[in-house]
Amino acid sequence: MNILQKKPGTFIFLDSNFQSHQFDDYDDIPEDLDIQHVVCFLPKIPPSPHTLQDHELINSWNGVLIKLMEKINGTTSN
């Protein structure tokens, strides 16, 4: 996957103070953002026909969400 490829979508989170944070690109989310709740995790799927990079990005979203939830819950998967 091209590391410069955008990861667009609608991503809304609540921090520990229940303040809302919205992002239009997943890579714009600060690493140190204290995410407590996921309100919206809606990646934008590129229109067909899909390139190999599109398929790689589409297939990566489930793993991205799992890692995010693990971070929020303080757990890790095997």
C-alpha positions as CSV (number, residue, x, y, z in Angstrom):
1,M,0.0,0.0,0.0
2,N,1.3,3.5,-0.8
3,I,2.1,5.2,2.5
4,L,1.0,8.5,1.0
5,Q,-2.4,7.1,0.1
6,K,-5.2,9.0,1.8
7,K,-7.5,7.1,4.2
8,P,-10.7,9.2,3.8
9,G,-13.9,8.7,5.7
10,T,-15.9,10.0,8.6
11,F,-14.3,9.2,12.0
12,I,-15.9,10.6,15.1
13,F,-14.7,9.9,18.7
14,L,-15.4,11.1,22.2
15,D,-12.5,11.8,24.6
16,S,-12.5,11.2,28.3
17,N,-14.3,14.6,28.8
18,F,-17.0,13.6,26.3
19,Q,-15.7,16.2,23.8
20,S,-16.3,15.2,20.2
21,H,-13.5,15.0,17.7
22,Q,-14.2,14.5,14.0
23,F,-11.7,13.6,11.3
24,D,-12.0,13.2,7.5
25,D,-8.8,11.2,7.1
26,Y,-7.8,8.4,9.5
27,D,-4.1,9.5,9.4
28,D,-5.1,12.9,10.8
29,I,-6.1,11.4,14.1
30,P,-3.4,12.3,16.7
31,E,-1.6,9.4,18.3
32,D,-2.1,11.0,21.7
33,L,-5.8,11.6,21.4
34,D,-7.5,10.1,24.4
35,I,-10.3,8.2,22.6
36,Q,-12.8,6.7,25.0
37,H,-15.7,6.0,22.6
38,V,-16.1,5.5,18.9
39,V,-19.1,7.3,17.6
40,C,-18.6,6.8,13.9
41,F,-16.1,4.7,12.0
42,L,-17.0,5.0,8.4
43,P,-14.1,4.6,5.9
44,K,-14.9,5.8,2.4
45,I,-14.6,2.9,-0.1
46,P,-13.2,4.0,-3.5
47,P,-15.5,3.6,-6.5
48,S,-15.1,0.7,-8.8
49,P,-13.0,-0.5,-10.6
50,H,-10.6,-0.9,-7.7
51,T,-6.9,-0.9,-8.1
52,L,-4.6,-3.3,-6.1
53,Q,-3.9,-0.4,-3.7
54,D,-7.7,0.2,-3.3
55,H,-8.2,-3.5,-2.4
56,E,-5.3,-3.4,0.1
57,L,-6.8,-0.3,1.8
58,I,-10.3,-1.8,1.8
59,N,-9.0,-5.1,3.3
60,S,-7.0,-3.2,6.0
61,W,-10.0,-1.4,7.6
62,N,-11.1,-4.3,9.8
63,G,-7.7,-4.6,11.3
64,V,-7.5,-0.8,11.8
65,L,-10.8,-0.9,13.7
66,I,-9.7,-3.9,15.8
67,K,-6.4,-2.1,16.8
68,L,-8.3,1.0,17.7
69,M,-10.7,-0.9,19.9
70,E,-7.8,-2.7,21.6
71,K,-6.2,0.6,22.3
72,I,-9.4,2.0,23.8
73,N,-10.1,-1.2,25.9
74,G,-6.4,-1.6,26.9
75,T,-6.2,-5.1,25.4
76,T,-4.2,-6.8,22.6
77,S,-5.0,-9.7,20.4
78,N,-2.8,-12.7,19.8
